[in-house]
Amino acid sequence: MLLPSQPAWANAPFLSPMASASPFLAPAKAFRFKAHMAPNNIVVLQWIAAPKYHLYRNRITVHLTPSSAQLGPYTLPPGKPMHIPGVGTL
C-alpha cells in the first residue's frame, strides 16, 4: 500500500479546538489526495491544492507499507517558481 506522508500533527486530536479558530484549512482539505494504478504497475499520486495553497517539492516524500514493498524511482512534475514576500523565490 502506498501512503502519502503527512506531518504527525495533521491528525492530532488535541489541535481540533485550535483548528476551528485557524484561518487555514485542515491539511486534508487544503491538499486533496488521489491515487490510482496506471499500466505497467505504475502508481500515480496526485495532490490537488486548494486556491492560494501550494506544495513545496522539497517537502514531498513517499513511503510504502508494508516495509517489504519497494519503491522504485519516482518523478515529480516540473514546479512553478513563486515569490513569497519575506521568504523569497521558491
DAJO-V945582 format. One record per pair of residues at least 4 apart in sequence whose C-alpha atoms are under 6 Angstrom apart, sorted by the first residue. I is the first residue (numbers start at 1). J is the second residue. D is the distance in Angstrom with one decimal. If there is no record, write none. Layout:
i=I j=J d=D
i=I j=J d=D
//
This chain:
i=1 j=65 d=5.2
i=2 j=64 d=4.8
i=4 j=62 d=5.7
i=5 j=62 d=6.0
i=25 j=30 d=5.4
i=27 j=31 d=5.9
i=28 j=32 d=5.8
i=30 j=49 d=5.7
i=30 j=50 d=5.0
i=31 j=47 d=5.7
i=31 j=48 d=5.4
i=31 j=49 d=4.5
i=32 j=47 d=5.5
i=32 j=48 d=5.0
i=33 j=46 d=5.7
i=33 j=47 d=4.6
i=34 j=45 d=5.9
i=34 j=46 d=5.1
i=35 j=44 d=5.5
i=35 j=45 d=4.5
i=36 j=43 d=5.8
i=36 j=44 d=5.4
i=37 j=42 d=5.8
i=37 j=43 d=4.6
i=38 j=42 d=5.0
i=38 j=43 d=5.9
i=49 j=53 d=5.6
i=81 j=90 d=5.4
i=82 j=89 d=5.4
i=82 j=90 d=5.3
i=83 j=88 d=5.4
i=83 j=89 d=4.1
i=84 j=88 d=5.2
//
